[in-house]
């Protein structure tokens, strides 16, 4: 009897020791600037917090987003931070926050992200692809994307016809929308789309203020360029994990951390947007703003019908938009 009790006690002690030891996991982090970038620094803060959730995180910087994604697919990483446009393949619901015109302000984006990461939506954070289980364990805002032009004479969508526009090759929505306005889509990647703008290979590019200084967009603007002071979409980054490699309940604890840090993230974004020189900002009149909002709405509904965007998220984004701007023309319309 004593031997049995001793054996059970030994197993219990081993079990407690295993529980106390944090799970060690590798996480790939895409940041164009590597360890010195804002995204990697944010990931370091998150990794420190993750120790309290039972995980010992080893962050692996990746300056090429495709490499980060491929490493995740190959099992070299148990989790990956990357743009939502590329992460949409793992979770269309979350990946659709970046829909064209879906979150036209930082305030609307904050509401949408907060709602998406709420524990009520936990089931929507999990997906099964090819027999493999994935979970979105966080969403980080990168800010509104604005259209930059090398020639300020391109001061309307109509004048974009025939112009070369750098688009991310893996985002069908961008390619389709550029074609809809008559511009010429030039297939690019996150690592080179701004470089093409700066060296004159393309006339136009869409990017958040987050990228203005690090990617030296001002070089492409020169003395004759401009920025449409009209957000075309909200850029976000998603944190996708293989949940079976993390402690139980890790995903929701991680999502709660991201929600808690949203005010800090958006405060940084607001500062970055304010720091773009006013001389480059091309403000639109009310009539043009409404015209472009309608154009983006039509494009968004088309992308949803094509299966590119998630219909449920489109409804959430519309509620967020109309909760902030109840007088908006679309609030009385159906279709989303």
C-alpha positions as CSV (number, residue, x, y, z in Angstrom):
1,X,0.0,0.0,0.0
2,X,2.9,2.4,1.0
3,X,4.6,1.5,-2.3
4,X,1.5,2.4,-4.3
5,X,1.1,5.7,-2.5
6,X,4.7,6.5,-3.1
7,X,4.4,5.6,-6.8
8,X,1.3,7.8,-7.2
9,X,3.0,10.7,-5.3
10,X,6.0,10.3,-7.7
11,X,3.8,10.5,-10.8
12,X,2.0,13.5,-9.3
13,X,5.3,15.3,-8.6
14,X,6.4,14.7,-12.2
15,X,3.1,16.0,-13.5
16,X,3.4,19.1,-11.4
17,X,6.9,19.7,-12.6
18,X,5.8,19.3,-16.3
19,X,3.0,21.8,-15.7
20,X,5.2,24.3,-14.1
21,X,7.7,24.2,-17.0
22,X,6.6,26.6,-19.7
23,X,6.0,25.2,-23.2
24,X,8.7,26.3,-25.5
25,X,7.5,27.5,-28.9
26,X,9.1,29.2,-31.9
27,X,7.3,32.2,-33.4
28,X,8.2,33.8,-36.7
29,X,7.8,37.6,-36.9
30,X,7.6,39.4,-40.2
31,X,9.0,42.9,-40.0
32,X,10.7,44.6,-42.9
33,X,13.2,46.2,-40.5
34,X,13.9,43.0,-38.7
35,X,14.6,43.3,-34.9
36,X,14.7,47.1,-35.1
37,X,11.1,47.4,-36.5
38,X,8.0,48.4,-34.5
39,X,6.3,45.0,-35.2
40,X,9.2,43.0,-33.8
41,X,9.4,45.3,-30.7
42,X,5.6,44.7,-30.1
43,X,6.2,41.0,-30.4
44,X,8.9,41.2,-27.7
45,X,6.4,42.8,-25.3
46,X,3.8,40.1,-26.2
47,X,6.4,37.3,-25.7
48,X,7.2,38.7,-22.2
49,X,3.5,38.6,-21.3
50,X,3.2,35.1,-22.7
51,X,5.4,33.7,-20.0
52,X,2.5,34.3,-17.6
53,X,0.3,32.2,-19.8
54,X,2.7,29.2,-19.7
55,X,4.7,29.7,-22.9
56,X,8.4,30.3,-23.4
57,X,8.5,32.2,-26.7
58,X,11.5,32.2,-29.1
59,X,11.0,35.0,-31.6
60,X,12.5,34.5,-35.0
61,X,12.7,37.7,-37.1
62,X,11.9,37.4,-40.8
63,X,12.3,40.4,-43.2
64,X,10.6,38.5,-46.0
65,X,6.9,37.8,-45.4
66,X,6.8,34.9,-47.8
67,X,9.7,33.2,-45.9
68,X,7.8,33.7,-42.6
69,X,4.7,32.1,-44.1
70,X,6.6,29.2,-45.6
71,X,8.5,28.5,-42.4
72,X,5.1,28.4,-40.6
73,X,3.7,26.0,-43.2
74,X,6.8,23.8,-42.9
75,X,6.5,23.6,-39.2
76,X,9.7,25.6,-38.5
77,X,7.5,28.0,-36.5
78,X,4.6,27.2,-34.2
79,X,3.1,30.7,-34.8
80,X,3.6,33.6,-37.2
81,X,3.0,37.4,-37.2
82,X,2.2,38.6,-40.8
83,X,-0.1,41.0,-42.6
84,X,-3.8,40.0,-42.6
85,X,-3.8,40.1,-46.4
86,X,-1.5,37.1,-46.5
87,X,-3.0,35.6,-43.3
88,X,-6.5,35.6,-44.9
89,X,-5.7,32.1,-46.2
90,X,-5.9,30.8,-42.6
91,X,-8.9,32.8,-41.4
92,X,-11.1,34.7,-43.8
93,X,-13.3,36.2,-41.0
94,X,-10.3,38.0,-39.4
95,X,-8.5,38.6,-42.7
96,X,-11.5,40.5,-44.0
97,X,-11.0,43.4,-41.5
98,X,-8.7,44.8,-44.2
99,X,-11.5,44.9,-46.8
100,X,-11.6,47.9,-49.1
101,X,-13.2,50.9,-47.3
102,X,-14.3,48.5,-44.5
103,X,-12.8,50.5,-41.7
104,X,-12.2,54.1,-43.0
105,X,-10.9,55.5,-39.7
106,X,-8.8,54.3,-36.8
107,X,-11.7,54.7,-34.4
108,X,-13.8,52.3,-36.6
109,X,-10.9,49.9,-36.9
110,X,-10.4,49.8,-33.1
111,X,-14.1,48.9,-32.6
112,X,-14.0,46.2,-35.2
113,X,-10.8,44.6,-33.9
114,X,-12.0,44.7,-30.3
115,X,-15.3,43.0,-31.3
116,X,-13.5,40.3,-33.4
117,X,-11.2,39.4,-30.6
118,X,-13.9,39.2,-28.0
119,X,-14.3,35.8,-26.4
120,X,-17.8,35.5,-27.9
121,X,-16.1,35.1,-31.2
122,X,-13.6,32.5,-30.0
123,X,-15.0,29.7,-32.3
124,X,-14.5,32.0,-35.3
125,X,-10.8,32.3,-34.5
126,X,-10.2,28.6,-35.2
127,X,-10.0,27.0,-38.6
128,X,-9.2,23.6,-40.0
129,X,-7.3,23.5,-43.3
130,X,-6.1,20.3,-44.9
131,X,-6.6,18.5,-41.6
132,X,-4.5,21.1,-39.7
133,X,-5.9,23.3,-37.0
134,X,-5.1,27.0,-36.9
135,X,-6.1,29.8,-34.5
136,X,-5.9,33.6,-34.7
137,X,-4.3,34.6,-31.4
138,X,-4.1,38.3,-32.0
139,X,-4.7,41.2,-34.4
140,X,-2.4,44.3,-34.5
141,X,-3.3,47.5,-36.4
142,X,-0.8,49.0,-38.8
143,X,-3.1,51.9,-39.7
144,X,-5.1,53.2,-42.6
145,X,-3.6,52.8,-46.1
146,X,-3.5,55.9,-48.2
147,X,-2.8,56.3,-51.9
148,X,0.5,58.0,-52.8
149,X,1.1,59.4,-56.3
150,X,4.4,60.5,-57.8
151,X,2.5,63.3,-59.7
152,X,0.0,65.4,-57.8
153,X,-1.8,66.0,-61.1
154,X,-3.3,62.6,-60.6
155,X,-5.8,64.1,-58.2
156,X,-8.8,61.9,-58.9
157,X,-9.6,58.2,-59.5
158,X,-10.5,59.1,-63.1
159,X,-7.0,60.4,-63.7
160,X,-5.6,57.1,-62.5
161,X,-6.7,55.4,-65.7
162,X,-3.8,53.8,-67.4
163,X,-1.4,54.6,-64.6
164,X,0.8,51.9,-63.0
165,X,-0.3,50.9,-59.5
166,X,1.8,48.5,-57.3
167,X,-0.4,45.7,-55.8
168,X,0.4,42.8,-53.6
169,X,0.2,39.7,-55.9
170,X,-1.4,37.5,-53.3
171,X,-4.3,39.9,-52.6
172,X,-6.9,39.4,-55.4
173,X,-9.0,42.3,-54.0
174,X,-6.3,44.8,-54.8
175,X,-5.8,43.5,-58.3
176,X,-9.5,43.5,-59.1
177,X,-10.1,47.0,-57.7
178,X,-7.2,48.6,-59.5
179,X,-8.5,47.1,-62.7
180,X,-12.0,48.4,-62.0
181,X,-10.7,52.0,-62.0
182,X,-8.8,51.4,-65.2
183,X,-5.3,51.5,-63.7
184,X,-2.6,49.0,-64.6
185,X,-1.8,46.6,-61.7
186,X,1.9,45.9,-61.3
187,X,2.3,42.7,-59.2
188,X,4.6,43.3,-56.2
189,X,5.4,42.0,-52.8
190,X,5.6,43.7,-49.3
191,X,9.3,43.7,-49.6
192,X,9.4,45.7,-52.9
193,X,6.1,47.5,-53.6
194,X,7.3,50.8,-52.2
195,X,10.8,50.5,-53.8
196,X,9.0,50.3,-57.2
197,X,7.2,53.5,-56.3
198,X,10.4,55.2,-55.2
199,X,12.4,54.3,-58.3
200,X,9.6,55.2,-60.8
201,X,8.5,51.7,-61.9
202,X,5.0,52.6,-60.8
203,X,3.0,55.8,-60.6
204,X,0.9,55.0,-57.5
205,X,1.1,52.9,-54.4
206,X,-1.1,52.3,-51.3
207,X,0.6,52.2,-47.9
208,X,0.0,53.2,-44.3
209,X,1.8,56.0,-42.5
210,X,3.6,53.2,-40.6
211,X,5.6,52.7,-43.8
212,X,6.3,56.4,-44.7
213,X,9.6,56.9,-42.9
214,X,11.0,53.4,-42.7
215,X,10.4,52.7,-46.4
216,X,11.3,56.3,-47.4
217,X,8.1,56.9,-49.4
218,X,9.1,60.6,-49.4
219,X,11.7,59.7,-52.0
220,X,9.0,58.6,-54.4
221,X,6.9,61.7,-53.7
222,X,9.8,64.0,-54.5
223,X,8.8,67.6,-55.0
224,X,5.8,66.8,-57.2
225,X,4.0,63.9,-55.4
226,X,1.0,63.8,-53.1
227,X,-0.9,61.6,-50.7
228,X,-4.7,61.3,-51.0
229,X,-5.8,62.1,-47.4
230,X,-8.6,59.5,-47.7
231,X,-8.1,56.0,-46.2
232,X,-8.8,53.2,-48.7
233,X,-8.5,50.3,-46.2
234,X,-7.2,49.4,-42.8
235,X,-3.9,47.4,-42.7
236,X,-3.7,44.9,-39.9
237,X,-1.3,42.1,-38.9
238,X,-2.5,38.8,-37.6
239,X,-0.9,36.4,-35.2
240,X,-1.7,32.8,-36.3
241,X,-0.7,29.7,-34.2
242,X,-1.0,26.0,-34.2
243,X,-3.0,25.8,-31.0
244,X,-1.9,22.2,-30.2
245,X,1.7,23.6,-29.7
246,X,0.6,26.1,-27.0
247,X,-0.9,25.7,-23.5
248,X,-4.7,25.3,-23.2
249,X,-6.5,28.6,-23.2
250,X,-3.5,30.4,-24.6
251,X,-5.3,31.8,-27.7
252,X,-7.9,33.8,-25.7
253,X,-5.3,35.1,-23.2
254,X,-3.2,36.3,-26.1
255,X,-6.2,37.9,-27.8
256,X,-7.1,39.7,-24.6
257,X,-3.6,41.1,-24.5
258,X,-3.9,42.5,-28.0
259,X,-7.2,44.2,-27.2
260,X,-5.7,45.7,-24.0
261,X,-2.9,47.2,-26.1
262,X,-5.0,48.6,-28.9
263,X,-5.1,52.2,-27.5
264,X,-1.3,52.2,-27.4
265,X,-1.1,50.9,-30.9
266,X,-3.5,53.4,-32.3
267,X,-1.9,56.3,-30.4
268,X,1.3,55.4,-32.3
269,X,-0.5,55.2,-35.6
270,X,-2.1,58.6,-35.1
271,X,1.3,60.2,-34.4
272,X,2.8,58.6,-37.5
273,X,-0.1,59.9,-39.6
274,X,0.2,63.4,-38.2
275,X,4.0,63.4,-38.9
276,X,3.5,63.1,-42.7
277,X,4.2,66.6,-44.0
278,X,1.0,68.6,-44.7
279,X,2.4,69.7,-48.1
280,X,2.0,66.2,-49.4
281,X,-1.6,65.7,-48.2
282,X,-4.3,66.1,-50.9
283,X,-7.7,66.7,-49.2
284,X,-10.9,65.7,-51.0
285,X,-14.1,67.6,-51.0
286,X,-17.2,66.1,-49.5
287,X,-18.6,65.2,-52.9
288,X,-15.5,63.2,-53.9
289,X,-15.3,61.5,-50.6
290,X,-18.9,60.2,-51.0
291,X,-18.2,59.2,-54.6
292,X,-15.1,57.1,-53.5
293,X,-17.0,55.6,-50.6
294,X,-19.6,54.4,-53.0
295,X,-16.9,53.0,-55.3
296,X,-15.3,51.1,-52.4
297,X,-18.6,49.8,-51.3
298,X,-19.4,48.4,-54.7
299,X,-16.0,46.8,-54.8
300,X,-16.4,45.4,-51.3
301,X,-19.7,43.8,-52.1
302,X,-18.3,42.4,-55.4
303,X,-15.3,40.8,-53.5
304,X,-17.7,39.3,-50.9
305,X,-19.8,37.7,-53.7
306,X,-16.6,36.3,-55.2
307,X,-15.7,34.7,-51.8
308,X,-12.7,36.9,-51.1
309,X,-14.2,38.6,-48.1
310,X,-16.2,37.1,-45.3
311,X,-19.9,38.2,-45.3
312,X,-20.2,38.1,-41.5
313,X,-17.2,40.5,-41.1
314,X,-18.7,42.8,-43.7
315,X,-21.8,43.1,-41.5
316,X,-19.6,43.8,-38.4
317,X,-17.6,46.5,-40.2
318,X,-20.8,48.2,-41.4
319,X,-22.2,48.3,-37.9
320,X,-18.9,49.8,-36.7
321,X,-18.9,52.4,-39.4
322,X,-22.5,53.4,-38.8
323,X,-22.0,53.5,-35.0
324,X,-19.3,56.2,-35.6
325,X,-21.0,58.0,-38.5
326,X,-24.8,57.5,-38.3
327,X,-25.4,60.0,-41.1
328,X,-23.4,58.1,-43.6
329,X,-25.4,57.4,-46.8
330,X,-24.9,53.6,-46.5
331,X,-26.4,53.2,-43.1
332,X,-29.9,53.1,-44.6
333,X,-28.9,50.7,-47.3
334,X,-29.0,46.9,-47.3
335,X,-26.5,44.6,-49.0
336,X,-23.8,44.2,-46.4
